[in-house]
């Protein structure tokens, strides 16, 4: 397996979790999410990747959208979590903590029982 293929597979689920985290803090519009994720290069996405993910989250009723006037241009479509989206994000957070803790333990493992 090539490194880019592995990275792509790992990023897929993590990206959804990070988007829910960002939207969970406050409503955000699409381009804002792209810009925020650019701060962390491994999570950087294009609009072509982000918007299909947002559409799927909308369809699954984990997020909802609303239009809001912008001070610098046309109205923007904002996204916020629904109750089921917040529940999903909370469950993902628990699982992420378990997974990341286990991976960290494995990285430190030197043959002794953990």
N, C-alpha and C positions, 0 to 999 in steps of 0.2 A: 504494500500500500504506500502510495506517495504521501509525503508530508501534507501537501495541500488538501488531499482528499480527507485525511484524518482530521486536520484542522477544521475543515468545512463541516464534518459530522459533529464534532464537539461544539462548534459555535452555534449550530442550529437551535438546540434546546436552550442553551445559555442565553442566546440573544432574546428569545421570547421572555425568559425570566427577567432579564435586565429591562426590557421595554415595560413589562408590567410593574417593575419596581419604580421606574421613572414616572410612569403615568399615575402610579399609586400615591406618589408624593404630592402631585398637583396635576391638573389637566394640562396637556401639552398638545401642540400641533405637530404634524408630520415632519416638516423641515427642522423644527426645533429638536426633535428626537434624533434626526440624522446628525445635526451639529453637536448635540450632547455626546452621542456615541463616538464621534470623531475624537473626543478627548482621550479615549482608550483605544489605541490603534487595533488591537485584536478584535474589538467589537465594532469597528467602523463598518458602516453599511451605506449602500446607495438607496435612493428613493425607490428604485426598481425592486429592491429586496424588502424594504420596509413596508411599503403600501400593501402588497399582497398579504403580509403577515397581519397588518392592522385589519384588513378586510376579513380575514379568517377569524380573528379575535372578536370582531363585531358580529359576524355570522353566528359564532358560538356563544354570543351574549356575555363574554367576559369583559368587554369594554362597550361604551356607548359614545356617541359623538354629538357635538353641537357646534353651531356656527357662532363666531364672536367677531365683532368689528375689530379691525386692526388700526393702530395709530399711524402705521406707515404702509398703507396699501389696501388691497381688497380684504374682505372678511376671511378669517381662517377657520378651518375645521379642527376643533379641539377634541381630544379623546380623554375619557376618564374611566375609571374602573366601575364595574357594577358590583353588587354584593357577591355574586358568584366569581367574578374576577378577583376580588380581594381574597376570597377563600382559596382560589387556585394559587394566587401569589403566596399566601401564607403556607400552603402545603408544599409548594415548590421550595420555599425558603427552608423549611424543615429538612426536606430531602437534600437540598444543596449543602446544608451544614453537615449532614451525615456523610455525604459523598466527599466533600472537600476535606473533612477531618480524616476520613479513611485514607484518602490519597496522600495527605500530608504524613500520616503515620507510616504508610508504605515507603514513602521517600526516605524516611528516617530509619527504617528497619535495617538492622545489621545482623540478623540471624537469631537474635534473642526473642523470646516470646513477648508479645506486646501486652 
